[in-house]
Amino acid sequence: MLFESSRVRLRKMTKEDTELYHKWRNDIEVMHSTNPSLDVYPMDATKDFVDHVILGSQTAKSYIMVEKGNETPIGIVSLVNIDYKNRNAEFIIDIGEKEYWGKGYGSEGVKLLLDFAFYEMNLHRVSLRVFSFNDKAIRLYTNIGFQEEGNSRQSLFRNGEWHDIIHMGVLQNEYFEKQVKSI
Ligand SMILES: CC(C)(COP(=O)(O)OP(=O)(O)OC[C@H]1O[C@@H](n2cnc3c(N)ncnc32)[C@H](O)[C@@H]1OP(=O)(O)O)[C@@H](O)C(=O)NCCC(=O)NCCS
């Protein structure tokens, strides 16, 4: 079903999710593998970011992943930089509740948003960027059908070392052929 898999449901992110997002945004363990500029953010800065960048954008759609049944929010998935003319967008996923890592929730969340992007929005292409040390995410994206398309060498400085940022993408027909449809 659209927006619903066996264990995950996507609901639209709202202003009321600001505090939840603030908690995830300030968790260095979560942000280590996803945020190019680690920092601690005051609530006012998060409010501003949510209002203007996440919810205020005409070219972004963000959804909170909740565990079905108990409705516990576990993470966020977004399509950003949506280009309606060229039918493409960038994909982001962050599971903020760490006890949900490594249990397949990420795979379900990615499939749900890609199903929406390809079967409903009729996008032609979805791309993403991932840090080269994020083996779990790269494996997940590859399993789902993303291919490596490029590599920005040494563009992330983390823990005192340089890392590459890998560019991945999947086309609508490739996604359909993979038959990972969960709706
Ligand atoms: C990255 C993230 C979305 C992955 O979601 P997840 O629910 O933890 O991952 P899944 O359980 O769906 O597992 C994905 C795959 O990685 C594999 N995996 C798990 N741990 C791994 C590790 N340390 N190294 C390599 N692969 C690993 C799993 O076995 C699975 O592959 P399989 O289905 O072939 O067995 C999630 O961990 C997360 O949000 N992390 C913090 C923020 C982040 O890194 N976001 C992504 C930024 S690009």
The ligand as an ORCA input file, in Angstrom:
! r2SCAN-3c Opt
* xyz 0 1
  C      21.755      4.166      7.062
  C      20.380      3.733      7.573
  C      19.287      4.494      6.843
  C      20.215      2.238      7.271
  O      18.970      1.777      7.745
  P      18.924      0.456      8.659
  O      17.502      0.172      9.000
  O      19.859      0.663      9.790
  O      19.503     -0.620      7.646
  P      18.890     -2.022      7.267
  O      18.646     -2.832      8.521
  O      17.727     -1.826      6.345
  O      20.146     -2.718      6.543
  C      20.646     -2.332      5.316
  C      21.681     -3.347      4.835
  O      22.959     -3.070      5.433
  C      23.498     -4.265      5.996
  N      24.339     -3.868      7.141
  C      23.987     -3.681      8.414
  N      25.070     -3.258      9.122
  C      26.092     -3.172      8.252
  C      27.454     -2.785      8.358
  N      27.974     -2.363      9.523
  N      28.227     -2.810      7.239
  C      27.732     -3.210      6.046
  N      26.421     -3.578      5.882
  C      25.633     -3.561      6.979
  C      22.293     -5.083      6.360
  O      22.626     -6.461      6.477
  C      21.371     -4.802      5.186
  O      21.745     -5.525      4.037
  P      20.974     -6.884      3.644
  O      19.509     -6.494      3.525
  O      21.602     -7.265      2.348
  O      21.209     -7.846      4.761
  C      20.241      3.959      9.114
  O      21.126      3.120      9.792
  C      20.486      5.404      9.517
  O      19.612      6.229      9.379
  N      21.697      5.732     10.025
  C      22.048      7.067     10.504
  C      21.928      8.184      9.465
  C      22.475      7.796      8.101
  O      23.582      7.281      7.970
  N      21.698      8.072      7.058
  C      22.053      7.802      5.679
  C      22.811      8.930      5.114
  S      23.219      8.678      3.378
*
